[in-house]
């Protein structure tokens, strides 16, 4: 059974930092491209950052470039999202997705709230 479990969310003040983690199990992790998405209340889900299966290619939403960094640790089946200079507009539920061919799996998400 494939599981993706996010952690690391919470309440942070504007300008602060958080590191999100996504732990994967039940799949050959190194085959999968990994993506972080977020969904704010009353808004569409949007892609935040993605990373290729071996970590050589990354892609970011324009508004998070220079503030967020996606990385992965294949031996540990982990993907991370380091977020800094957080803004209230970054408030959302953040979820990770694993994709390889027609195989796609989602985690349940972790809440990030940026507020003073």
C-alpha positions in Angstrom: 0.0 0.0 0.0 1.4 3.4 -1.0 1.4 6.1 1.6 2.6 9.7 1.4 2.6 11.5 4.8 3.3 15.2 5.1 4.6 16.9 8.2 6.2 20.1 9.3 3.3 22.5 8.8 2.2 25.0 11.5 1.7 28.6 12.4 4.5 31.0 11.5 4.9 34.8 11.5 5.4 36.6 8.2 9.1 36.4 7.2 9.5 33.2 9.0 10.6 29.7 7.8 9.2 26.2 7.8 10.4 22.9 6.3 7.8 20.5 5.1 8.5 16.8 4.8 6.8 14.1 2.8 7.6 10.5 3.7 6.8 7.9 1.1 6.3 4.2 1.5 5.1 1.3 -0.5 6.6 2.4 -3.8 9.9 2.5 -5.6 10.5 6.1 -4.6 13.4 6.8 -6.9 11.2 6.2 -10.0 8.7 8.9 -9.1 8.8 12.6 -9.8 7.6 14.5 -6.7 5.5 17.6 -6.5 4.3 19.9 -3.8 0.9 21.5 -4.3 -1.1 23.9 -2.1 -4.7 24.9 -1.8 -5.9 28.0 0.0 -9.5 28.4 1.2 -11.8 29.2 -1.7 -8.9 28.9 -4.2 -7.9 26.3 -6.8 -5.1 23.9 -6.0 -1.8 25.1 -7.4 1.6 23.6 -8.1 4.3 25.0 -5.8 7.4 23.0 -6.7 8.4 19.8 -8.4 11.5 17.7 -8.6 12.5 14.9 -11.0 13.0 11.3 -9.9 16.8 11.7 -9.4 16.6 15.3 -8.3 18.4 16.9 -11.2 15.5 19.0 -12.4 13.3 21.3 -10.3 10.5 23.7 -11.2 8.8 26.4 -9.1 5.8 28.6 -9.1 6.9 32.0 -10.0 5.8 33.6 -6.7 7.9 31.2 -4.6 11.2 31.3 -6.6 14.0 32.4 -4.4 12.0 31.7 -1.3 11.2 27.9 -1.5 13.5 25.0 -2.2 12.5 21.5 -3.1 14.8 18.6 -2.4 14.7 14.9 -2.0 16.5 12.0 -0.3 15.9 8.9 -2.3 17.6 6.4 0.1 15.2 7.7 2.8 12.1 8.0 0.6 11.7 11.6 1.5 11.0 14.9 -0.2 11.2 18.3 1.4 10.1 21.8 0.9 12.2 24.5 2.6 10.1 27.6 2.8 11.5 31.0 3.9 10.4 34.6 3.8 6.9 33.3 4.2 4.0 35.6 3.4 0.4 35.5 4.5 -0.4 34.6 0.8 1.5 31.3 1.4 -1.2 30.2 3.8 -2.7 26.9 2.5 -2.8 23.2 2.9 0.3 21.7 1.3 0.2 18.3 -0.2 2.8 16.1 -1.9 2.2 14.0 -5.0 4.2 11.1 -6.5 3.9 10.4 -10.2 5.4 7.8 -12.4 3.7 7.1 -15.7 0.1 6.5 -15.0 0.8 5.9 -11.3 -0.1 8.9 -9.1 -0.5 9.1 -5.4 -1.3 12.0 -3.0 -0.8 12.7 0.7 -3.4 14.1 3.0 -1.7 17.5 3.4 -0.3 19.7 6.1 -1.6 23.1 7.1 0.7 26.1 6.8 -0.6 29.4 8.3 1.4 32.6 8.0 0.0 35.2 10.3 1.1 37.7 12.9 
